[in-house]
Amino acid sequence: MTINEIANRLVELCRKGDFETAQKELYAEDTISIEPYETPNFAKETKGLPAILEKGKKFEGLVETMHKLEVSEPLIGTSAFACTMLMDMTMKDQQRWDMTELCAYVVKDGKIVSEQFFV
């Protein structure tokens, strides 16, 4: 896949909330995921597709209601792309989050090899 195809497919799946399919389809096995900061629930850095999939399941388990999910069109470079993701959700602990992240992805050999999130 080209970087344009990867970026557009990722945005399409994320807009549906289908993050696991996006990861299984588009990520390399040795992908790295970098969060803006470490939390009690998540490490700052997660390495490898299996660990990233597990992190996604853990996150989904913390969300009670997703009120809104918006993903921008991707901005595409030669080997990287970025988009914004707005999530308005109520967590199971009843805390409501309304945040927008900048999501940056690096692509190599037709797969996403890293993702990094900025708030």
DSSP file (Angstrom, degrees, kcal/mol; ACC not computed):
  #  RESIDUE AA STRUCTURE BP1 BP2  ACC     N-H-->O    O-->H-N    N-H-->O    O-->H-N    TCO  KAPPA ALPHA  PHI   PSI    X-CA   Y-CA   Z-CA
    1    1 A M              0   0    0      0, 0.0     2,-0.1     0, 0.0   109,-0.1   0.000 360.0 360.0 360.0 147.5    0.0    0.0    0.0
    2    2 A T     >  -     0   0    0      1,-0.1     4,-2.6   108,-0.0     5,-0.2  -0.411 360.0-107.4 -80.5 165.0    1.1    3.6   -0.6
    3    3 A I  H  > S+     0   0    0      1,-0.2     4,-2.8     2,-0.2     5,-0.2   0.880 122.0  53.8 -61.3 -36.7    1.3    6.1    2.2
    4    4 A N  H  > S+     0   0    0      2,-0.2     4,-2.5     1,-0.2     5,-0.2   0.923 109.9  46.7 -63.2 -43.2   -1.8    7.8    0.9
    5    5 A E  H  > S+     0   0    0      2,-0.2     4,-2.3     1,-0.2    -2,-0.2   0.909 114.1  48.0 -64.9 -42.0   -3.7    4.5    0.9
    6    6 A I  H  X S+     0   0    0     -4,-2.6     4,-2.6     2,-0.2    -2,-0.2   0.940 113.5  47.0 -63.8 -47.6   -2.5    3.7    4.4
    7    7 A A  H  X S+     0   0    0     -4,-2.8     4,-2.3     1,-0.2    -2,-0.2   0.930 115.0  45.2 -61.7 -46.9   -3.4    7.2    5.8
    8    8 A N  H  X S+     0   0    0     -4,-2.5     4,-2.3    -5,-0.2    -1,-0.2   0.875 113.7  49.7 -67.3 -37.0   -6.9    7.2    4.2
    9    9 A R  H  X S+     0   0    0     -4,-2.3     4,-2.6    -5,-0.2     5,-0.2   0.912 110.1  51.0 -67.1 -42.1   -7.6    3.7    5.3
   10   10 A L  H  X S+     0   0    0     -4,-2.6     4,-2.8     1,-0.2     5,-0.2   0.944 112.0  46.7 -60.2 -47.5   -6.5    4.5    8.9
   11   11 A V  H  X S+     0   0    0     -4,-2.3     4,-2.3     1,-0.2    -1,-0.2   0.916 111.4  52.4 -60.9 -43.6   -8.8    7.6    9.0
   12   12 A E  H  X S+     0   0    0     -4,-2.3     4,-0.8     1,-0.2    -1,-0.2   0.930 114.3  41.4 -58.1 -47.6  -11.7    5.6    7.5
   13   13 A L  H ><>S+     0   0    0     -4,-2.6     5,-2.6     1,-0.2     3,-0.5   0.889 113.4  52.4 -70.5 -39.2  -11.4    2.8   10.2
   14   14 A C  H ><5S+     0   0    0     -4,-2.8     3,-1.4     1,-0.2    -1,-0.2   0.881 103.0  58.4 -65.6 -36.7  -10.8    5.2   13.0
   15   15 A R  H 3<5S+     0   0    0     -4,-2.3    -1,-0.2     1,-0.3    -2,-0.2   0.800 107.6  47.9 -62.0 -26.8  -13.9    7.3   12.1
   16   16 A K  T <<5S-     0   0    0     -4,-0.8    -1,-0.3    -3,-0.5    -2,-0.2   0.503 117.6-116.2 -86.8  -6.0  -15.9    4.0   12.6
   17   17 A G  T < 5S+     0   0    0     -3,-1.4     2,-1.2    -4,-0.4     3,-0.3   0.661  73.6 136.7  77.7  16.0  -14.2    3.4   15.9
   18   18 A D     >< +     0   0    0     -5,-2.6     4,-1.7     1,-0.2    -1,-0.1  -0.495  12.2 149.4 -96.7  64.2  -12.6    0.2   14.5
   19   19 A F  H  >  +     0   0    0     -2,-1.2     4,-2.5     1,-0.2    -1,-0.2   0.857  66.3  56.8 -67.0 -37.9   -9.1    0.8   15.9
   20   20 A E  H  > S+     0   0    0     -3,-0.3     4,-2.8     1,-0.2     5,-0.2   0.920 107.0  48.1 -63.9 -43.8   -8.3   -2.9   16.2
   21   21 A T  H  > S+     0   0    0      1,-0.2     4,-2.5     2,-0.2     5,-0.3   0.918 111.1  52.4 -61.8 -41.7   -8.9   -3.6   12.5
   22   22 A A  H  X S+     0   0    0     -4,-1.7     4,-2.6     1,-0.2     5,-0.4   0.924 112.4  45.0 -58.7 -45.1   -6.8   -0.6   11.6
   23   23 A Q  H  X S+     0   0    0     -4,-2.5     4,-1.9     1,-0.2    -2,-0.2   0.935 114.9  46.2 -67.0 -46.4   -3.9   -1.9   13.7
   24   24 A K  H  < S+     0   0    0     -4,-2.8    -1,-0.2     1,-0.2    -2,-0.2   0.866 121.2  38.8 -64.2 -35.7   -4.1   -5.5   12.5
   25   25 A E  H  < S+     0   0    0     -4,-2.5    -2,-0.2    -5,-0.2    -1,-0.2   0.847 128.7  25.2 -83.3 -36.4   -4.4   -4.4    8.9
   26   26 A L  H  < S+     0   0    0     -4,-2.6    86,-3.0    -5,-0.3     2,-0.3   0.611  98.3  88.5-111.8 -14.9   -2.0   -1.4    8.7
   27   27 A Y  E  <  -a  112   0A   0     -4,-1.9    86,-0.2    -5,-0.4     2,-0.1  -0.628  68.9-123.8 -95.2 146.5    0.7   -1.8   11.5
   28   28 A A  E >   -     0   0A   0     84,-2.7     3,-1.5    -2,-0.3    21,-0.1  -0.438  29.9-112.1 -74.5 157.5    4.0   -3.7   11.3
   29   29 A E  E 3  S+     0   0A   0      1,-0.3    20,-2.6    -2,-0.1    -1,-0.1   0.813 117.8  46.3 -61.6 -30.5    4.6   -6.4   13.9
   30   30 A D  E 3  S+     0   0A   0     18,-0.2    -1,-0.3    19,-0.1    18,-0.1   0.053  82.6 147.5-103.9  25.8    7.3   -4.3   15.6
   31   31 A T  E <   -     0   0A   0     -3,-1.5    17,-3.3    81,-0.1     2,-0.4  -0.198  36.9-144.4 -57.5 149.4    5.4   -1.1   15.7
   32   32 A I  E     -aB 114  47A   0     81,-1.6    83,-2.3    15,-0.2     2,-0.4  -0.959   7.7-159.1-118.4 140.2    6.0    1.3   18.6
   33   33 A S  E     -aB 115  46A   0     13,-3.0    13,-2.8    -2,-0.4     2,-0.5  -0.978   4.9-165.6-121.1 128.7    3.3    3.5   20.2
   34   34 A I  E     -aB 116  45A   0     81,-2.3    83,-2.4    -2,-0.4    11,-0.2  -0.960   4.3-157.9-121.6 119.3    4.2    6.6   22.2
   35   35 A E        -     0   0    0      9,-3.0     3,-0.1    -2,-0.5    83,-0.1  -0.481  31.7-111.3 -86.6 161.4    1.6    8.3   24.4
   36   36 A P  S    S-     0   0    0      0, 0.0     2,-0.3     0, 0.0    -1,-0.1   0.822  95.3 -10.3 -64.6 -29.2    2.0   12.0   25.5
   37   37 A Y  S    S-     0   0    0      6,-0.1     2,-0.2     7,-0.1     5,-0.1  -0.980  79.2 -92.9-162.6 159.2    2.7   10.9   29.1
   38   38 A E        -     0   0    0     -2,-0.3     5,-0.2    -3,-0.1     6,-0.1  -0.563  41.8-175.4 -77.4 140.5    2.6    7.8   31.3
   39   39 A T        -     0   0    0      3,-2.8     3,-0.1    -2,-0.2     5,-0.0  -0.800  43.5 -99.0-126.5 170.9   -0.6    7.2   33.3
   40   40 A P  S    S+     0   0    0      0, 0.0     3,-0.1     0, 0.0    -2,-0.0   0.804 125.9  41.0 -60.1 -26.2   -1.6    4.6   35.9
   41   41 A N  S    S+     0   0    0      1,-0.2     2,-0.4     2,-0.0    -3,-0.0   0.720 119.8  36.9 -93.1 -23.0   -3.3    2.7   33.1
   42   42 A F  S    S-     0   0    0     -3,-0.1    -3,-2.8    -5,-0.1    -1,-0.2  -0.988  70.3-128.4-140.4 138.7   -0.8    3.1   30.2
   43   43 A A        -     0   0    0     -2,-0.4    -8,-0.2    -5,-0.2    -6,-0.1  -0.393  29.4-119.0 -73.3 158.6    3.0    3.1   29.8
   44   44 A K  S    S+     0   0    0      1,-0.2    -9,-3.0   -10,-0.1     2,-0.4   0.869 100.6  33.6 -64.8 -36.8    4.5    6.0   27.8
   45   45 A E  E     -B   34   0A   0    -11,-0.2     2,-0.4     2,-0.0   -11,-0.2  -0.980  64.5-173.1-129.4 132.1    5.8    3.6   25.3
   46   46 A T  E     -B   33   0A   0    -13,-2.8   -13,-3.0    -2,-0.4     2,-0.4  -0.991  11.6-158.8-124.6 129.1    4.4    0.3   24.0
   47   47 A K  E     +B   32   0A   0     -2,-0.4     4,-0.3   -15,-0.2   -15,-0.2  -0.911  50.1  22.7-115.3 133.1    6.4   -1.9   21.6
   48   48 A G  S  > S-     0   0    0    -17,-3.3     4,-2.0    -2,-0.4   -18,-0.2   0.333  78.9 -97.4  94.5 139.9    5.0   -4.6   19.3
   49   49 A L  H  > S+     0   0    0    -20,-2.6     4,-2.8     1,-0.2     5,-0.2   0.883 119.3  55.1 -58.3 -43.8    1.7   -5.1   17.7
   50   50 A P  H  > S+     0   0    0      0, 0.0     4,-2.0     0, 0.0    -1,-0.2   0.916 111.1  45.4 -57.9 -41.4    0.4   -7.7   20.3
   51   51 A A  H  > S+     0   0    0     -4,-0.3     4,-2.1    -3,-0.2    -2,-0.2   0.859 112.5  51.1 -69.4 -35.0    1.1   -5.2   23.1
   52   52 A I  H  X S+     0   0    0     -4,-2.0     4,-2.1     2,-0.2    -1,-0.2   0.898 109.5  50.1 -68.8 -40.5   -0.5   -2.3   21.2
   53   53 A L  H  X S+     0   0    0     -4,-2.8     4,-2.0     2,-0.2    -2,-0.2   0.908 111.0  49.6 -62.3 -41.3   -3.6   -4.5   20.5
   54   54 A E  H  X S+     0   0    0     -4,-2.0     4,-2.3    -5,-0.2    -2,-0.2   0.897 108.2  53.2 -64.3 -40.4   -3.8   -5.3   24.2
   55   55 A K  H  X S+     0   0    0     -4,-2.1     4,-2.3     1,-0.2    -1,-0.2   0.896 108.1  51.7 -60.8 -40.5   -3.5   -1.6   25.1
   56   56 A G  H  X S+     0   0    0     -4,-2.1     4,-2.5     2,-0.2    -1,-0.2   0.899 109.2  48.7 -63.2 -41.8   -6.4   -0.9   22.8
   57   57 A K  H  X S+     0   0    0     -4,-2.0     4,-1.9     2,-0.2    -1,-0.2   0.890 110.9  51.2 -65.6 -38.7   -8.6   -3.5   24.5
   58   58 A K  H  X S+     0   0    0     -4,-2.3     4,-0.7     2,-0.2    -2,-0.2   0.916 110.6  48.8 -63.9 -42.6   -7.7   -2.1   27.9
   59   59 A F  H >X S+     0   0    0     -4,-2.3     3,-1.4     1,-0.2     4,-0.8   0.939 109.8  51.0 -62.5 -47.8   -8.6    1.4   26.7
   60   60 A E  H >< S+     0   0    0     -4,-2.5     3,-0.7     1,-0.3    -1,-0.2   0.856 105.5  57.9 -58.3 -35.2  -12.0    0.2   25.3
   61   61 A G  H 3< S+     0   0    0     -4,-1.9    -1,-0.3     1,-0.2    -2,-0.2   0.693 104.1  52.1 -68.6 -19.1  -12.6   -1.5   28.7
   62   62 A L  H << S+     0   0    0     -3,-1.4    30,-3.0    -4,-0.7     2,-0.5   0.632  92.5  88.6 -88.9 -16.3  -12.3    1.9   30.5
   63   63 A V  E <<  +C   91   0A   0     -4,-0.8    28,-0.3    -3,-0.7     3,-0.1  -0.726  45.1 176.7 -91.9 125.3  -14.8    3.7   28.2
   64   64 A E  E    S+     0   0A   0     26,-2.5     2,-0.4    -2,-0.5    27,-0.2   0.895  73.5   6.7 -87.1 -48.7  -18.4    3.7   29.2
   65   65 A T  E     -C   90   0A   0     25,-2.0    25,-2.8     0, 0.0     2,-0.8  -0.994  56.8-151.5-140.9 129.6  -19.8    5.9   26.5
   66   66 A M  E     +C   89   0A   0     -2,-0.4    23,-0.2    23,-0.2     3,-0.1  -0.894  18.6 177.7 -97.0 108.2  -18.2    7.4   23.4
   67   67 A H  E     +     0   0A   0     21,-2.3     2,-0.3    -2,-0.8    22,-0.2   0.856  66.5   2.4 -80.0 -37.3  -20.3   10.6   22.8
   68   68 A K  E     -C   88   0A   0     20,-1.9    20,-2.5     2,-0.0     2,-0.4  -0.988  54.8-176.8-153.7 140.7  -18.3   11.9   19.8
   69   69 A L  E     +C   87   0A   0     -2,-0.3     2,-0.4    18,-0.2    18,-0.2  -0.947  13.0 172.7-139.8 116.9  -15.4   10.7   17.7
   70   70 A E  E     -C   86   0A   0     16,-2.3    16,-2.9    -2,-0.4     2,-0.4  -0.988   9.7-170.8-128.0 135.3  -14.1   12.9   14.9
   71   71 A V  E     -C   85   0A   0     -2,-0.4    14,-0.2    14,-0.2   -56,-0.0  -0.993  18.4-135.8-126.4 128.7  -11.0   12.3   12.8
   72   72 A S        -     0   0    0     12,-2.4   -57,-0.1    -2,-0.4     3,-0.1  -0.175  34.7 -85.3 -72.9 169.6   -9.6   14.9   10.5
   73   73 A E        -     0   0    0      1,-0.1    11,-0.2    10,-0.1    -1,-0.1  -0.495  58.2-101.7 -66.8 147.8   -8.4   14.3    6.9
   74   74 A P        -     0   0    0      0, 0.0     2,-0.6     0, 0.0     9,-0.2  -0.459  18.3-141.2 -77.1 147.5   -4.7   13.2    7.0
   75   75 A L  E     -D   82   0A   0      7,-2.9     7,-2.0    -2,-0.1     2,-0.5  -0.953  30.1-155.4-100.6 120.9   -1.8   15.5    6.2
   76   76 A I  E     +D   81   0A   0     -2,-0.6     5,-0.2     5,-0.2     2,-0.1  -0.870  19.4 174.2-115.8 127.8    0.5   13.2    4.2
   77   77 A G        -     0   0    0      3,-3.4   -74,-0.1    -2,-0.5   -73,-0.0  -0.268  52.6 -79.6-105.8-162.5    4.3   13.5    3.8
   78   78 A T  S    S-     0   0    0      1,-0.1   -75,-0.2    -2,-0.1     3,-0.1   0.910 122.2  -0.5 -71.0 -43.8    6.8   11.2    2.1
   79   79 A S  S    S+     0   0    0      1,-0.1    28,-2.9   -76,-0.0     2,-0.3   0.258 129.3  47.9-132.2  11.3    7.1    8.7    4.9
   80   80 A A  E     - E   0 106A   0     26,-0.2    -3,-3.4    32,-0.0     2,-0.3  -0.984  53.3-172.5-149.0 157.5    4.8   10.1    7.6
   81   81 A F  E     -DE  76 105A   0     24,-2.2    24,-3.1    -2,-0.3     2,-0.3  -0.966   5.3-161.1-146.7 163.7    1.3   11.4    8.1
   82   82 A A  E     +DE  75 104A   0     -7,-2.0    -7,-2.9    -2,-0.3     2,-0.3  -0.973   9.9 171.4-144.2 156.0   -0.8   13.0   10.8
   83   83 A C  E     - E   0 103A   0     20,-1.9    20,-3.4    -2,-0.3     2,-0.4  -0.955  30.7-113.9-152.2 166.8   -4.4   13.7   11.7
   84   84 A T  E     - E   0 102A   0     -2,-0.3   -12,-2.4   -11,-0.2     2,-0.4  -0.841  22.3-160.9-105.1 149.6   -6.3   15.0   14.7
   85   85 A M  E     -CE  71 101A   0     16,-2.4    16,-2.6    -2,-0.4     2,-0.5  -0.976   0.2-163.2-132.0 118.5   -8.7   12.9   16.7
   86   86 A L  E     -CE  70 100A   0    -16,-2.9   -16,-2.3    -2,-0.4     2,-0.4  -0.885  10.5-177.3-100.7 127.8  -11.3   14.4   18.9
   87   87 A M  E     -CE  69  99A   0     12,-2.9    12,-2.5    -2,-0.5     2,-0.6  -0.988  12.3-176.1-128.4 124.0  -12.8   12.0   21.5
   88   88 A D  E     +CE  68  98A   0    -20,-2.5   -21,-2.3    -2,-0.4   -20,-1.9  -0.970  30.6 151.1-115.4 111.9  -15.6   13.0   23.9
   89   89 A M  E     -CE  66  97A   0      8,-2.8     8,-3.3    -2,-0.6     2,-0.5  -0.968  45.3-131.2-145.0 154.1  -16.2   10.1   26.2
   90   90 A T  E     -CE  65  96A   0    -25,-2.8   -26,-2.5    -2,-0.3   -25,-2.0  -0.942  29.6-142.6-105.3 126.7  -17.4    9.1   29.6
   91   91 A M  E >   -C   63   0A   0      4,-3.2     3,-2.3    -2,-0.5   -28,-0.3  -0.424  26.4-106.7 -83.7 162.5  -15.1    6.7   31.4
   92   92 A K  T 3  S+     0   0    0    -30,-3.0   -29,-0.1     1,-0.3    -1,-0.1   0.739 121.9  62.2 -63.0 -22.2  -16.4    3.9   33.6
   93   93 A D  T 3  S-     0   0    0    -31,-0.3    -1,-0.3     2,-0.2     3,-0.1   0.344 121.6-111.6 -83.1   9.2  -15.2    5.9   36.6
   94   94 A Q  S <  S+     0   0    0     -3,-2.3     2,-0.4     1,-0.3    -2,-0.1   0.414  74.0 137.6  77.4   1.8  -17.8    8.5   35.5
   95   95 A Q        -     0   0    0     -5,-0.1    -4,-3.2     1,-0.0     2,-0.5  -0.649  46.6-142.7 -77.3 131.6  -15.1   11.1   34.5
   96   96 A R  E     -E   90   0A   0     -2,-0.4     2,-0.4    -6,-0.2    -6,-0.3  -0.835  14.8-164.2 -98.4 131.5  -15.9   12.7   31.2
   97   97 A W  E     +E   89   0A   0     -8,-3.3    -8,-2.8    -2,-0.5     2,-0.4  -0.934  14.4 179.7-115.0 136.0  -13.1   13.5   28.8
   98   98 A D  E     +E   88   0A   0     -2,-0.4     2,-0.3   -10,-0.2   -10,-0.2  -0.881  28.6 151.2-132.2 100.1  -13.2   15.8   25.9
   99   99 A M  E     -E   87   0A   0    -12,-2.5   -12,-2.9    -2,-0.4     2,-0.5  -0.952  36.5-150.9-137.1 152.1   -9.8   15.9   24.2
  100  100 A T  E     -E   86   0A   0     -2,-0.3     2,-0.3   -14,-0.2   -14,-0.2  -0.989  19.3-168.0-120.8 127.0   -8.2   16.4   20.8
  101  101 A E  E     -E   85   0A   0    -16,-2.6   -16,-2.4    -2,-0.5     2,-0.6  -0.842  21.7-133.3-110.9 149.1   -5.0   14.6   20.0
  102  102 A L  E     -EF  84 118A   0     16,-3.0    16,-2.3    -2,-0.3     2,-0.6  -0.920  27.2-158.2 -94.1 124.0   -2.5   15.1   17.2
  103  103 A C  E     -EF  83 117A   0    -20,-3.4   -20,-1.9    -2,-0.6     2,-0.4  -0.923   8.3-170.0-110.9 119.6   -1.8   11.6   15.9
  104  104 A A  E     -EF  82 116A   0     12,-2.9    12,-2.4    -2,-0.6     2,-0.4  -0.920   2.7-171.1-114.8 135.4    1.5   11.2   14.0
  105  105 A Y  E     -EF  81 115A   0    -24,-3.1   -24,-2.2    -2,-0.4     2,-0.4  -0.969  12.2-153.3-128.9 138.9    2.4    8.0   12.1
  106  106 A V  E     -EF  80 114A   0      8,-2.3     7,-3.0    -2,-0.4     8,-1.3  -0.937  14.9-157.6-110.9 135.2    5.6    6.9   10.4
  107  107 A V  E     + F   0 112A   0    -28,-2.9     2,-0.3    -2,-0.4     5,-0.2  -0.918  15.4 170.2-116.9 136.7    5.3    4.4    7.5
  108  108 A K  E >   - F   0 111A   0      3,-2.7     3,-1.4    -2,-0.4   -29,-0.0  -0.985  69.4  -4.4-144.3 133.6    8.0    2.1    6.2
  109  109 A D  T 3  S-     0   0    0     -2,-0.3     3,-0.1     1,-0.3    -1,-0.1   0.850 130.2 -53.0  53.2  39.5    7.7   -0.8    3.7
  110  110 A G  T 3  S+     0   0    0      1,-0.2     2,-0.3  -109,-0.1    -1,-0.3   0.614 120.1  91.3  77.7  13.4    3.9   -0.3    3.4
  111  111 A K  E <  S- F   0 108A   0     -3,-1.4    -3,-2.7   -83,-0.0     2,-0.5  -0.971  81.6-105.7-137.5 153.0    3.2   -0.5    7.1
  112  112 A I  E     +aF  27 107A   0    -86,-3.0   -84,-2.7    -2,-0.3    -5,-0.3  -0.680  34.1 177.9 -75.5 124.6    2.9    1.9   10.1
  113  113 A V  E     +     0   0A   0     -7,-3.0   -81,-1.6    -2,-0.5     2,-0.3   0.578  63.5  15.6-107.0 -14.7    6.0    1.4   12.2
  114  114 A S  E     -aF  32 106A   0     -8,-1.3    -8,-2.3   -83,-0.2     2,-0.4  -0.981  54.1-169.1-156.8 150.2    5.3    4.1   14.8
  115  115 A E  E     -aF  33 105A   0    -83,-2.3   -81,-2.3    -2,-0.3     2,-0.4  -0.990   8.9-174.8-133.3 143.1    2.5    6.2   16.2
  116  116 A Q  E     -aF  34 104A   0    -12,-2.4   -12,-2.9    -2,-0.4     2,-0.4  -0.997  10.1-151.5-141.7 137.1    2.8    9.1   18.6
  117  117 A F  E     - F   0 103A   0    -83,-2.4     2,-0.4    -2,-0.4   -14,-0.2  -0.886   9.1-171.5-113.8 137.6    0.1   11.1   20.2
  118  118 A F  E       F   0 102A   0    -16,-2.3   -16,-3.0    -2,-0.4    -2,-0.0  -0.981 360.0 360.0-126.9 137.7    0.3   14.7   21.3
  119  119 A V              0   0    0     -2,-0.4   -19,-0.2   -18,-0.2    -1,-0.1   0.379 360.0 360.0-110.3 360.0   -2.3   16.6   23.4
